[in-house]
Amino acid sequence: MNSYNDLYEILNNISPISKELWSEIKYKFKEKTIYKNDHLFKVDEDVKDFYFLLNGIARYYYLTPEGKDFNKAFAYKKGHLLSSISSVIGLEKSPFSVEILSEEFTVLYIPYEDFISIANENLQWQKLTLKIYEHLIIKKERRESDLLLLNATQRYEKFLEEYKEIVNIVPNYQIAAFLGITQIALSRIRKEMLLT
């Protein structure tokens, strides 16, 4: 199965799109591979594309003026959409960066303008776009809720549940940055949970 077929299956599972439509538009997607420690995009860049993950692991992170970073999310599931919505719609430059954590990271990407142009002309793609945005909003709401309502141990337990596929791959300092705690605090939590 090639990468275009993989992406079709993923998008079709989100919201049905016909094979005929996919045949017409798939050429607008391009494949790109980048490597460990490189960035898909960085803070203050103009992001113009929607990137759909085919394989690899990356982290979204914010950087404080003092140089401390906080992880917003991890991307590792096939089909994961990576982008900066505020940037692709032209409001501002990206407020965060996406760094590659795996040896290789492959995406299929499409210019956001093309993605929206297809939606403006096709009801199936319009429904897909709506479903994608709904998913992004729900994910953001859950992340905010976790940071506001759960203590550090509860956030770590939830991380272990939601990110079980990568928990042994991502370094603990990156996990601590995602949880909003120090690496020392994470070590303490892991010790209390008998994970060290």
N, CA and C atoms as an extended XYZ file, in Angstrom:
588
Properties=species:S:1:pos:R:3:atomname:S:1:resname:S:1:resid:I:1 pbc="F F F"
N         0.848       -1.198        0.000 N   MET     1
C         0.000        0.000        0.000 CA  MET     1
C         0.883        1.248        0.000 C   MET     1
N         0.624        2.180       -0.891 N   ASN     2
C         1.453        3.381       -0.927 CA  ASN     2
C         0.916        4.454        0.018 C   ASN     2
N         1.692        5.501        0.195 N   SER     3
C         1.341        6.538        1.166 CA  SER     3
C         0.034        7.251        0.813 C   SER     3
N        -0.265        7.406       -0.463 N   TYR     4
C        -1.512        8.051       -0.861 CA  TYR     4
C        -2.714        7.194       -0.495 C   TYR     4
N        -2.582        5.883       -0.677 N   ASN     5
C        -3.659        4.974       -0.267 CA  ASN     5
C        -3.836        4.988        1.245 C   ASN     5
N        -2.701        5.032        1.969 N   ASP     6
C        -2.763        5.100        3.438 CA  ASP     6
C        -3.535        6.342        3.881 C   ASP     6
N        -3.186        7.483        3.289 N   LEU     7
C        -3.855        8.723        3.686 CA  LEU     7
C        -5.329        8.692        3.305 C   LEU     7
N        -5.640        8.153        2.149 N   TYR     8
C        -7.049        8.040        1.755 CA  TYR     8
C        -7.830        7.258        2.804 C   TYR     8
N        -7.306        6.119        3.242 N   GLU     9
C        -8.003        5.299        4.245 CA  GLU     9
C        -8.207        6.081        5.539 C   GLU     9
N        -7.199        6.816        5.955 N   ILE    10
C        -7.289        7.605        7.188 CA  ILE    10
C        -8.364        8.687        7.054 C   ILE    10
N        -8.314        9.454        5.972 N   LEU    11
C        -9.281       10.531        5.781 CA  LEU    11
C       -10.691        9.978        5.599 C   LEU    11
N       -10.817        8.894        4.899 N   ASN    12
C       -12.114        8.276        4.663 CA  ASN    12
C       -12.733        7.765        5.968 C   ASN    12
N       -11.886        7.368        6.922 N   ASN    13
C       -12.389        6.954        8.233 CA  ASN    13
C       -12.864        8.132        9.072 C   ASN    13
N       -12.307        9.298        8.826 N   ILE    14
C       -12.753       10.503        9.538 CA  ILE    14
C       -14.117       10.936        9.014 C   ILE    14
N       -14.238       10.990        7.701 N   SER    15
C       -15.486       11.351        7.040 CA  SER    15
C       -15.426       10.810        5.613 C   SER    15
N       -16.469       10.112        5.168 N   PRO    16
C       -16.402        9.437        3.862 CA  PRO    16
C       -16.103       10.386        2.693 C   PRO    16
N       -15.123        9.962        1.892 N   ILE    17
C       -14.815       10.654        0.637 CA  ILE    17
C       -14.699        9.590       -0.452 C   ILE    17
N       -15.184        9.907       -1.608 N   SER    18
C       -15.205        8.915       -2.691 CA  SER    18
C       -13.804        8.714       -3.267 C   SER    18
N       -13.600        7.545       -3.823 N   LYS    19
C       -12.328        7.256       -4.487 CA  LYS    19
C       -12.153        8.150       -5.709 C   LYS    19
N       -13.274        8.526       -6.324 N   GLU    20
C       -13.211        9.415       -7.493 CA  GLU    20
C       -12.662       10.787       -7.092 C   GLU    20
N       -13.181       11.302       -5.988 N   LEU    21
C       -12.686       12.594       -5.504 CA  LEU    21
C       -11.206       12.490       -5.168 C   LEU    21
N       -10.839       11.423       -4.448 N   TRP    22
C        -9.441       11.258       -4.057 CA  TRP    22
C        -8.533       11.185       -5.286 C   TRP    22
N        -8.962       10.496       -6.316 N   SER    23
C        -8.162       10.395       -7.552 CA  SER    23
C        -7.931       11.767       -8.175 C   SER    23
N        -8.917       12.643       -8.068 N   GLU    24
C        -8.796       13.988       -8.644 CA  GLU    24
C        -7.848       14.884       -7.863 C   GLU    24
N        -7.798       14.707       -6.535 N   ILE    25
C        -7.085       15.692       -5.702 CA  ILE    25
C        -5.787       15.199       -5.086 C   ILE    25
N        -5.540       13.905       -5.089 N   LYS    26
C        -4.374       13.401       -4.361 CA  LYS    26
C        -3.055       13.967       -4.892 C   LYS    26
N        -3.019       14.371       -6.153 N   TYR    27
C        -1.784       14.942       -6.705 CA  TYR    27
C        -1.405       16.262       -6.036 C   TYR    27
N        -2.358       16.886       -5.327 N   LYS    28
C        -2.060       18.143       -4.624 CA  LYS    28
C        -1.224       17.907       -3.367 C   LYS    28
N        -1.183       16.650       -2.890 N   PHE    29
C        -0.373       16.278       -1.724 CA  PHE    29
C         1.021       15.881       -2.178 C   PHE    29
N         2.010       16.294       -1.429 N   LYS    30
C         3.407       15.928       -1.702 CA  LYS    30
C         3.975       15.214       -0.475 C   LYS    30
N         4.918       14.324       -0.721 N   GLU    31
C         5.550       13.590        0.384 CA  GLU    31
C         6.842       14.276        0.787 C   GLU    31
N         7.106       14.235        2.092 N   LYS    32
C         8.320       14.860        2.619 CA  LYS    32
C         8.823       14.024        3.789 C   LYS    32
N        10.136       13.789        3.848 N   THR    33
C        10.757       13.093        4.977 CA  THR    33
C        11.800       14.019        5.584 C   THR    33
N        11.744       14.139        6.902 N   ILE    34
C        12.763       14.902        7.625 CA  ILE    34
C        13.292       14.020        8.758 C   ILE    34
N        14.331       14.479        9.405 N   TYR    35
C        15.073       13.588       10.294 CA  TYR    35
C        15.207       14.145       11.707 C   TYR    35
N        15.615       13.267       12.595 N   LYS    36
C        15.701       13.553       14.025 CA  LYS    36
C        16.386       14.895       14.297 C   LYS    36
N        15.784       15.638       15.210 N   ASN    37
C        16.247       16.957       15.673 CA  ASN    37
C        15.995       18.086       14.676 C   ASN    37
N        15.538       17.759       13.467 N   ASP    38
C        15.129       18.805       12.533 CA  ASP    38
C        13.729       19.279       12.914 C   ASP    38
N        13.307       20.357       12.309 N   HIS    39
C        11.982       20.913       12.580 CA  HIS    39
C        11.104       20.877       11.333 C   HIS    39
N         9.862       20.517       11.541 N   LEU    40
C         8.871       20.625       10.462 CA  LEU    40
C         8.605       22.105       10.210 C   LEU    40
N         8.462       22.859       11.286 N   PHE    41
C         8.431       24.320       11.247 CA  PHE    41
C         8.793       24.835       12.628 C   PHE    41
N         9.175       26.113       12.686 N   LYS    42
C         9.607       26.718       13.953 CA  LYS    42
C         8.718       27.899       14.317 C   LYS    42
N         8.811       28.273       15.577 N   VAL    43
C         8.089       29.442       16.069 CA  VAL    43
C         8.443       30.649       15.199 C   VAL    43
N         7.461       31.493       14.975 N   ASP    44
C         7.599       32.723       14.184 CA  ASP    44
C         7.750       32.489       12.682 C   ASP    44
N         7.524       31.258       12.224 N   GLU    45
C         7.503       31.012       10.785 CA  GLU    45
C         6.063       31.104       10.277 C   GLU    45
N         5.947       31.459        9.006 N   ASP    46
C         4.639       31.424        8.347 CA  ASP    46
C         4.405       29.999        7.876 C   ASP    46
N         3.443       29.335        8.492 N   VAL    47
C         3.112       27.965        8.105 CA  VAL    47
C         2.015       28.052        7.052 C   VAL    47
N         2.218       27.366        5.948 N   LYS    48
C         1.277       27.445        4.820 CA  LYS    48
C         0.595       26.118        4.516 C   LYS    48
N         1.032       25.035        5.190 N   ASP    49
C         0.587       23.700        4.809 CA  ASP    49
C        -0.082       22.942        5.943 C   ASP    49
N        -0.887       21.948        5.565 N   PHE    50
C        -1.386       20.910        6.447 CA  PHE    50
C        -0.505       19.683        6.197 C   PHE    50
N         0.072       19.142        7.267 N   TYR    51
C         0.931       17.971        7.172 CA  TYR    51
C         0.216       16.789        7.822 C   TYR    51
N         0.121       15.682        7.093 N   PHE    52
C        -0.494       14.475        7.635 CA  PHE    52
C         0.593       13.436        7.845 C   PHE    52
N         0.721       12.984        9.077 N   LEU    53
C         1.783       12.067        9.473 CA  LEU    53
C         1.596       10.684        8.863 C   LEU    53
N         2.668       10.163        8.291 N   LEU    54
C         2.682        8.784        7.803 CA  LEU    54
C         3.457        7.888        8.757 C   LEU    54
N         4.607        8.361        9.223 N   ASN    55
C         5.339        7.620       10.249 CA  ASN    55
C         6.332        8.538       10.954 C   ASN    55
N         6.608        8.205       12.218 N   GLY    56
C         7.557        8.967       13.007 CA  GLY    56
C         6.923        9.558       14.248 C   GLY    56
N         7.747       10.279       15.000 N   ILE    57
C         7.319       10.928       16.241 CA  ILE    57
C         7.858       12.356       16.241 C   ILE    57
N         7.003       13.290       16.651 N   ALA    58
C         7.422       14.695       16.771 CA  ALA    58
C         6.782       15.293       18.016 C   ALA    58
N         7.307       16.420       18.412 N   ARG    59
C         6.708       17.157       19.523 CA  ARG    59
C         6.406       18.584       19.086 C   ARG    59
N         5.270       19.098       19.560 N   TYR    60
C         4.940       20.512       19.418 CA  TYR    60
C         5.431       21.155       20.705 C   TYR    60
N         6.139       22.285       20.605 N   TYR    61
C         6.573       22.923       21.845 CA  TYR    61
C         6.580       24.448       21.722 C   TYR    61
N         6.348       25.069       22.885 N   TYR    62
C         6.447       26.515       23.038 CA  TYR    62
C         7.772       26.822       23.715 C   TYR    62
N         8.327       27.964       23.407 N   LEU    63
C         9.598       28.390       23.981 CA  LEU    63
C         9.398       29.719       24.695 C   LEU    63
N         9.803       29.769       25.970 N   THR    64
C         9.691       31.024       26.718 CA  THR    64
C        10.825       31.960       26.295 C   THR    64
N        10.712       33.257       26.603 N   PRO    65
C        11.811       34.186       26.285 CA  PRO    65
C        13.133       33.789       26.951 C   PRO    65
N        13.037       33.045       28.067 N   GLU    66
C        14.243       32.595       28.763 CA  GLU    66
C        14.832       31.326       28.150 C   GLU    66
N        14.165       30.760       27.153 N   GLY    67
C        14.674       29.574       26.484 CA  GLY    67
C        14.163       28.253       27.034 C   GLY    67
N        13.222       28.288       27.971 N   LYS    68
C        12.638       27.056       28.517 CA  LYS    68
C        11.517       26.602       27.586 C   LYS    68
N        11.473       25.293       27.327 N   ASP    69
C        10.425       24.816       26.423 CA  ASP    69
C         9.372       23.996       27.169 C   ASP    69
N         8.155       24.079       26.640 N   PHE    70
C         7.010       23.345       27.170 CA  PHE    70
C         6.354       22.616       26.009 C   PHE    70
N         6.191       21.311       26.159 N   ASN    71
C         5.589       20.528       25.092 CA  ASN    71
C         4.077       20.670       25.104 C   ASN    71
N         3.545       20.989       23.967 N   LYS    72
C         2.100       21.133       23.764 CA  LYS    72
C         1.463       19.783       23.476 C   LYS    72
N         2.142       18.969       22.658 N   ALA    73
C         1.593       17.668       22.263 CA  ALA    73
C         2.682       16.852       21.588 C   ALA    73
N         2.369       15.572       21.401 N   PHE    74
C         3.223       14.677       20.627 CA  PHE    74
C         2.421       14.163       19.443 C   PHE    74
N         3.075       14.026       18.311 N   ALA    75
C         2.445       13.458       17.105 CA  ALA    75
C         3.135       12.133       16.820 C   ALA    75
N         2.353       11.071       16.742 N   TYR    76
C         2.937        9.770       16.440 CA  TYR    76
C         1.964        8.843       15.712 C   TYR    76
N         0.669        9.155       15.750 N   LYS    77
C        -0.312        8.288       15.106 CA  LYS    77
C        -0.415        8.620       13.625 C   LYS    77
N        -0.473        7.568       12.827 N   LYS    78
C        -0.609        7.744       11.384 CA  LYS    78
C        -1.869        8.561       11.100 C   LYS    78
N        -1.720        9.609       10.280 N   GLY    79
C        -2.842       10.474        9.940 CA  GLY    79
C        -2.931       11.729       10.787 C   GLY    79
N        -2.116       11.820       11.847 N   HIS    80
C        -2.130       13.000       12.713 CA  HIS    80
C        -1.880       14.255       11.867 C   HIS    80
N        -2.712       15.256       12.040 N   LEU    81
C        -2.548       16.525       11.325 CA  LEU    81
C        -1.626       17.439       12.112 C   LEU    81
N        -0.591       17.930       11.451 N   LEU    82
C         0.335       18.883       12.059 CA  LEU    82
C         0.247       20.188       11.295 C   LEU    82
N         0.052       21.271       12.038 N   SER    83
C         0.039       22.596       11.433 CA  SER    83
C        -0.121       23.623       12.544 C   SER    83
N        -0.082       24.872       12.185 N   SER    84
C        -0.431       25.963       13.084 CA  SER    84
C        -1.638       26.651       12.475 C   SER    84
N        -2.798       26.431       13.064 N   ILE    85
C        -4.033       26.973       12.495 CA  ILE    85
C        -3.971       28.494       12.422 C   ILE    85
N        -3.495       29.138       13.490 N   SER    86
C        -3.441       30.605       13.476 CA  SER    86
C        -2.528       31.119       12.361 C   SER    86
N        -1.535       30.330       11.994 N   SER    87
C        -0.632       30.744       10.922 CA  SER    87
C        -1.221       30.457        9.540 C   SER    87
N        -1.764       29.250        9.336 N   VAL    88
C        -2.271       28.931        7.993 CA  VAL    88
C        -3.438       29.814        7.587 C   VAL    88
N        -4.218       30.297        8.571 N   ILE    89
C        -5.331       31.188        8.205 CA  ILE    89
C        -4.903       32.648        8.149 C   ILE    89
N        -3.621       32.909        8.432 N   GLY    90
C        -3.076       34.249        8.241 CA  GLY    90
C        -3.201       35.196        9.419 C   GLY    90
N        -3.544       34.696       10.607 N   LEU    91
C        -3.664       35.582       11.766 CA  LEU    91
C        -2.316       36.012       12.330 C   LEU    91
N        -1.382       35.060       12.399 N   GLU    92
C        -0.074       35.335       12.990 CA  GLU    92
C         0.912       34.262       12.559 C   GLU    92
N         2.160       34.507       12.862 N   LYS    93
C         3.166       33.476       12.619 CA  LYS    93
C         2.969       32.372       13.657 C   LYS    93
N         3.531       31.202       13.399 N   SER    94
C         3.335       30.082       14.320 CA  SER    94
C         3.831       30.445       15.720 C   SER    94
N         3.001       30.202       16.751 N   PRO    95
C         3.434       30.476       18.115 CA  PRO    95
C         4.246       29.329       18.725 C   PRO    95
N         4.423       28.240       17.991 N   PHE    96
C         5.150       27.074       18.505 CA  PHE    96
C         5.960       26.427       17.389 C   PHE    96
N         6.799       25.479       17.783 N   SER    97
C         7.647       24.731       16.848 CA  SER    97
C         7.253       23.259       16.873 C   SER    97
N         7.629       22.541       15.806 N   VAL    98
C         7.454       21.082       15.752 CA  VAL    98
C         8.823       20.475       15.447 C   VAL    98
N         9.343       19.718       16.427 N   GLU    99
C        10.655       19.081       16.309 CA  GLU    99
C        10.495       17.574       16.141 C   GLU    99
N        11.327       16.991       15.310 N   ILE   100
C        11.282       15.558       15.051 CA  ILE   100
C        12.069       14.829       16.129 C   ILE   100
N        11.424       13.808       16.727 N   LEU   101
C        12.063       13.011       17.773 CA  LEU   101
C        12.529       11.646       17.272 C   LEU   101
N        11.910       11.137       16.207 N   SER   102
C        12.279        9.825       15.661 CA  SER   102
C        13.396        9.996       14.626 C   SER   102
N        14.011        8.876       14.256 N   GLU   103
C        15.098        8.930       13.267 CA  GLU   103
C        14.611        9.485       11.937 C   GLU   103
N        13.402        9.077       11.517 N   GLU   104
C        12.781        9.585       10.285 CA  GLU   104
C        11.347        9.985       10.587 C   GLU   104
N        10.869       10.958        9.836 N   PHE   105
C         9.512       11.474       10.007 CA  PHE   105
C         8.978       11.794        8.622 C   PHE   105
N         7.918       11.092        8.222 N   THR   106
C         7.391       11.262        6.869 CA  THR   106
C         5.954       11.754        6.916 C   THR   106
N         5.667       12.734        6.083 N   VAL   107
C         4.329       13.318        5.995 CA  VAL   107
C         3.915       13.435        4.535 C   VAL   107
N         2.609       13.504        4.329 N   LEU   108
C         2.061       14.002        3.079 CA  LEU   108
C         1.513       15.380        3.420 C   LEU   108
N         1.847       16.374        2.617 N   TYR   109
C         1.394       17.729        2.934 CA  TYR   109
C         0.705       18.358        1.730 C   TYR   109
N        -0.147       19.321        2.061 N   ILE   110
C        -0.908       20.039        1.049 CA  ILE   110
C        -0.986       21.502        1.479 C   ILE   110
N        -0.838       22.434        0.551 N   PRO   111
C        -1.036       23.842        0.919 CA  PRO   111
C        -2.443       24.040        1.488 C   PRO   111
N        -2.519       24.791        2.569 N   TYR   112
C        -3.815       25.021        3.212 CA  TYR   112
C        -4.804       25.650        2.224 C   TYR   112
N        -4.325       26.560        1.392 N   GLU   113
C        -5.212       27.191        0.399 CA  GLU   113
C        -5.850       26.156       -0.515 C   GLU   113
N        -5.079       25.151       -0.926 N   ASP   114
C        -5.623       24.080       -1.766 CA  ASP   114
C        -6.626       23.235       -0.987 C   ASP   114
N        -6.295       22.936        0.263 N   PHE   115
C        -7.179       22.123        1.108 CA  PHE   115
C        -8.551       22.792        1.225 C   PHE   115
N        -8.551       24.106        1.489 N   ILE   116
C        -9.804       24.856        1.653 CA  ILE   116
C       -10.500       25.041        0.305 C   ILE   116
N        -9.744       25.230       -0.753 N   SER   117
C       -10.332       25.371       -2.087 CA  SER   117
C       -11.124       24.120       -2.469 C   SER   117
N       -10.573       22.948       -2.144 N   ILE   118
C       -11.287       21.696       -2.410 CA  ILE   118
C       -12.579       21.661       -1.593 C   ILE   118
N       -12.505       22.089       -0.339 N   ALA   119
C       -13.701       22.102        0.530 CA  ALA   119
C       -14.770       23.045       -0.015 C   ALA   119
N       -14.353       24.155       -0.573 N   ASN   120
C       -15.312       25.118       -1.125 CA  ASN   120
C       -16.040       24.572       -2.349 C   ASN   120
N       -15.428       23.577       -3.010 N   GLU   121
C       -16.010       23.029       -4.237 CA  GLU   121
C       -16.660       21.668       -4.049 C   GLU   121
N       -16.454       21.045       -2.875 N   ASN   122
C       -16.911       19.669       -2.724 CA  ASN   122
C       -17.475       19.437       -1.324 C   ASN   122
N       -18.718       18.983       -1.249 N   LEU   123
C       -19.400       18.759        0.024 CA  LEU   123
C       -18.715       17.679        0.855 C   LEU   123
N       -18.207       16.616        0.236 N   GLN   124
C       -17.522       15.563        0.996 CA  GLN   124
C       -16.286       16.120        1.704 C   GLN   124
N       -15.523       16.930        0.975 N   TRP   125
C       -14.299       17.499        1.552 CA  TRP   125
C       -14.645       18.545        2.605 C   TRP   125
N       -15.748       19.245        2.399 N   GLN   126
C       -16.220       20.219        3.380 CA  GLN   126
C       -16.561       19.518        4.700 C   GLN   126
N       -17.247       18.375        4.606 N   LYS   127
C       -17.584       17.601        5.810 CA  LYS   127
C       -16.326       17.071        6.490 C   LYS   127
N       -15.364       16.624        5.696 N   LEU   128
C       -14.090       16.162        6.251 CA  LEU   128
C       -13.392       17.298        7.000 C   LEU   128
N       -13.356       18.467        6.398 N   THR   129
C       -12.721       19.629        7.025 CA  THR   129
C       -13.380       19.950        8.355 C   THR   129
N       -14.696       19.939        8.385 N   LEU   130
C       -15.429       20.193        9.630 CA  LEU   130
C       -15.069       19.163       10.691 C   LEU   130
N       -15.017       17.888       10.320 N   LYS   131
C       -14.666       16.820       11.270 CA  LYS   131
C       -13.249       17.002       11.802 C   LYS   131
N       -12.328       17.399       10.934 N   ILE   132
C       -10.945       17.637       11.372 CA  ILE   132
C       -10.907       18.769       12.395 C   ILE   132
N       -11.591       19.868       12.105 N   TYR   133
C       -11.608       20.990       13.044 CA  TYR   133
C       -12.296       20.620       14.355 C   TYR   133
N       -13.361       19.852       14.286 N   GLU   134
C       -14.027       19.392       15.511 CA  GLU   134
C       -13.068       18.582       16.373 C   GLU   134
N       -12.318       17.694       15.730 N   HIS   135
C       -11.349       16.869       16.451 CA  HIS   135
C       -10.281       17.746       17.127 C   HIS   135
N        -9.778       18.738       16.405 N   LEU   136
C        -8.755       19.626       16.967 CA  LEU   136
C        -9.285       20.402       18.173 C   LEU   136
N       -10.525       20.869       18.083 N   ILE   137
C       -11.116       21.629       19.188 CA  ILE   137
C       -11.308       20.747       20.413 C   ILE   137
N       -11.804       19.534       20.213 N   ILE   138
C       -12.005       18.609       21.332 CA  ILE   138
C       -10.672       18.283       21.998 C   ILE   138
N        -9.652       18.040       21.190 N   LYS   139
C        -8.323       17.739       21.731 CA  LYS   139
C        -7.800       18.905       22.569 C   LYS   139
N        -7.994       20.122       22.077 N   LYS   140
C        -7.547       21.312       22.809 CA  LYS   140
C        -8.320       21.467       24.120 C   LYS   140
N        -9.634       21.251       24.083 N   GLU   141
C       -10.441       21.344       25.303 CA  GLU   141
C        -9.978       20.341       26.352 C   GLU   141
N        -9.704       19.110       25.919 N   ARG   142
C        -9.254       18.078       26.862 CA  ARG   142
C        -7.904       18.431       27.470 C   ARG   142
N        -6.997       18.952       26.655 N   ARG   143
C        -5.663       19.325       27.152 CA  ARG   143
C        -5.783       20.448       28.182 C   ARG   143
N        -6.590       21.455       27.895 N   GLU   144
C        -6.798       22.550       28.843 CA  GLU   144
C        -7.403       22.035       30.147 C   GLU   144
N        -8.397       21.172       30.033 N   SER   145
C        -9.049       20.588       31.199 CA  SER   145
C        -8.045       19.823       32.059 C   SER   145
N        -7.204       19.026       31.416 N   ASP   146
C        -6.197       18.255       32.155 CA  ASP   146
C        -5.258       19.170       32.924 C   ASP   146
N        -4.780       20.227       32.265 N   LEU   147
C        -3.830       21.142       32.918 CA  LEU   147
C        -4.472       21.899       34.076 C   LEU   147
N        -5.766       22.192       33.964 N   LEU   148
C        -6.442       22.972       35.000 CA  LEU   148
C        -7.017       22.125       36.130 C   LEU   148
N        -7.442       20.906       35.815 N   LEU   149
C        -8.198       20.120       36.801 CA  LEU   149
C        -7.456       18.921       37.380 C   LEU   149
N        -6.427       18.445       36.723 N   LEU   150
C        -5.722       17.265       37.218 CA  LEU   150
C        -4.410       17.668       37.883 C   LEU   150
N        -4.040       16.932       38.924 N   ASN   151
C        -2.730       17.184       39.525 CA  ASN   151
C        -1.660       16.488       38.676 C   ASN   151
N        -0.403       16.699       39.017 N   ALA   152
C         0.696       16.187       38.191 CA  ALA   152
C         0.669       14.662       38.070 C   ALA   152
N         0.365       13.971       39.154 N   THR   153
C         0.306       12.502       39.107 CA  THR   153
C        -0.815       12.039       38.191 C   THR   153
N        -1.966       12.676       38.284 N   GLN   154
C        -3.096       12.319       37.421 CA  GLN   154
C        -2.771       12.599       35.955 C   GLN   154
N        -2.082       13.714       35.701 N   ARG   155
C        -1.694       14.021       34.317 CA  ARG   155
C        -0.722       12.973       33.776 C   ARG   155
N         0.193       12.523       34.639 N   TYR   156
C         1.144       11.495       34.207 CA  TYR   156
C         0.433       10.168       33.952 C   TYR   156
N        -0.491        9.801       34.808 N   GLU   157
C        -1.257        8.566       34.611 CA  GLU   157
C        -2.027        8.624       33.283 C   GLU   157
N        -2.604        9.781       33.003 N   LYS   158
C        -3.342        9.947       31.742 CA  LYS   158
C        -2.381        9.884       30.553 C   LYS   158
N        -1.197       10.478       30.701 N   PHE   159
C        -0.189       10.406       29.651 CA  PHE   159
C         0.168        8.949       29.361 C   PHE   159
N         0.402        8.158       30.403 N   LEU   160
C         0.754        6.747       30.229 CA  LEU   160
C        -0.336        5.993       29.485 C   LEU   160
N        -1.570        6.366       29.735 N   GLU   161
C        -2.708        5.726       29.077 CA  GLU   161
C        -2.822        6.146       27.606 C   GLU   161
N        -2.762        7.447       27.367 N   GLU   162
C        -2.984        7.980       26.023 CA  GLU   162
C        -1.792        7.817       25.089 C   GLU   162
N        -0.597        7.802       25.637 N   TYR   163
C         0.615        7.758       24.824 CA  TYR   163
C         1.406        6.474       25.050 C   TYR   163
N         0.716        5.383       25.365 N   LYS   164
C         1.406        4.137       25.709 CA  LYS   164
C         2.342        3.651       24.597 C   LYS   164
N         2.034        3.976       23.358 N   GLU   165
C         2.874        3.527       22.240 CA  GLU   165
C         4.242        4.209       22.219 C   GLU   165
N         4.352        5.376       22.824 N   ILE   166
C         5.625        6.111       22.754 CA  ILE   166
C         6.248        6.384       24.110 C   ILE   166
N         5.607        5.947       25.189 N   VAL   167
C         6.079        6.291       26.534 CA  VAL   167
C         7.508        5.810       26.788 C   VAL   167
N         7.922        4.711       26.173 N   ASN   168
C         9.279        4.204       26.362 CA  ASN   168
C        10.257        4.733       25.317 C   ASN   168
N         9.774        5.576       24.419 N   ILE   169
C        10.622        6.142       23.369 CA  ILE   169
C        10.965        7.602       23.683 C   ILE   169
N         9.976        8.339       24.163 N   VAL   170
C        10.167        9.760       24.460 CA  VAL   170
C        10.914        9.897       25.789 C   VAL   170
N        11.997       10.687       25.822 N   PRO   171
C        12.753       10.857       27.076 CA  PRO   171
C        11.895       11.489       28.179 C   PRO   171
N        12.218       11.160       29.420 N   ASN   172
C        11.435       11.664       30.556 CA  ASN   172
C        11.414       13.191       30.642 C   ASN   172
N        12.509       13.853       30.254 N   TYR   173
C        12.501       15.315       30.319 CA  TYR   173
C        11.482       15.907       29.340 C   TYR   173
N        11.239       15.207       28.214 N   GLN   174
C        10.217       15.668       27.261 CA  GLN   174
C         8.813       15.429       27.837 C   GLN   174
N         8.642       14.308       28.508 N   ILE   175
C         7.354       14.012       29.144 CA  ILE   175
C         7.077       15.040       30.232 C   ILE   175
N         8.092       15.366       31.046 N   ALA   176
C         7.926       16.376       32.098 CA  ALA   176
C         7.526       17.722       31.491 C   ALA   176
N         8.140       18.088       30.362 N   ALA   177
C         7.801       19.354       29.695 CA  ALA   177
C         6.365       19.337       29.194 C   ALA   177
N         5.860       18.174       28.815 N   PHE   178
C         4.463       18.042       28.391 CA  PHE   178
C         3.518       18.175       29.586 C   PHE   178
N         3.912       17.601       30.713 N   LEU   179
C         3.065       17.623       31.911 CA  LEU   179
C         3.087       18.968       32.622 C   LEU   179
N         4.047       19.823       32.271 N   GLY   180
C         4.156       21.127       32.920 CA  GLY   180
C         4.827       21.038       34.283 C   GLY   180
N         5.724       20.058       34.442 N   ILE   181
C         6.448       19.877       35.708 CA  ILE   181
C         7.932       19.722       35.412 C   ILE   181
N         8.730       19.737       36.460 N   THR   182
C        10.168       19.539       36.275 CA  THR   182
C        10.478       18.053       36.142 C   THR   182
N        11.653       17.766       35.646 N   GLN   183
C        12.071       16.366       35.526 CA  GLN   183
C        12.214       15.739       36.916 C   GLN   183
N        12.621       16.531       37.894 N   ILE   184
C        12.745       16.034       39.280 CA  ILE   184
C        11.376       15.635       39.817 C   ILE   184
N        10.368       16.470       39.561 N   ALA   185
C         9.005       16.153       40.008 CA  ALA   185
C         8.505       14.875       39.327 C   ALA   185
N         8.820       14.701       38.050 N   LEU   186
C         8.407       13.487       37.352 CA  LEU   186
C         9.110       12.269       37.946 C   LEU   186
N        10.380       12.389       38.264 N   SER   187
C        11.112       11.280       38.882 CA  SER   187
C        10.460       10.877       40.195 C   SER   187
N        10.039       11.872       40.975 N   ARG   188
C         9.363       11.607       42.250 CA  ARG   188
C         8.052       10.853       42.016 C   ARG   188
N         7.275       11.302       41.038 N   ILE   189
C         5.998       10.647       40.716 CA  ILE   189
C         6.247        9.205       40.269 C   ILE   189
N         7.241        9.022       39.405 N   ARG   190
C         7.558        7.668       38.915 CA  ARG   190
C         7.991        6.766       40.063 C   ARG   190
N         8.723        7.315       41.008 N   LYS   191
C         9.175        6.533       42.170 CA  LYS   191
C         7.980        6.124       43.024 C   LYS   191
N         7.046        7.062       43.242 N   GLU   192
C         5.849        6.774       44.038 CA  GLU   192
C         4.984        5.718       43.347 C   GLU   192
N         4.986        5.717       41.997 N   MET   193
C         4.211        4.737       41.243 CA  MET   193
C         4.980        3.434       41.006 C   MET   193
N         6.204        3.355       41.577 N   LEU   194
C         7.069        2.186       41.443 CA  LEU   194
C         7.429        1.892       39.991 C   LEU   194
N         7.685        2.983       39.226 N   LEU   195
C         8.052        2.839       37.821 CA  LEU   195
C         9.548        3.030       37.586 C   LEU   195
N        10.305        3.247       38.650 N   THR   196
C        11.759        3.453       38.462 CA  THR   196
C        12.545        2.291       39.042 C   THR   196
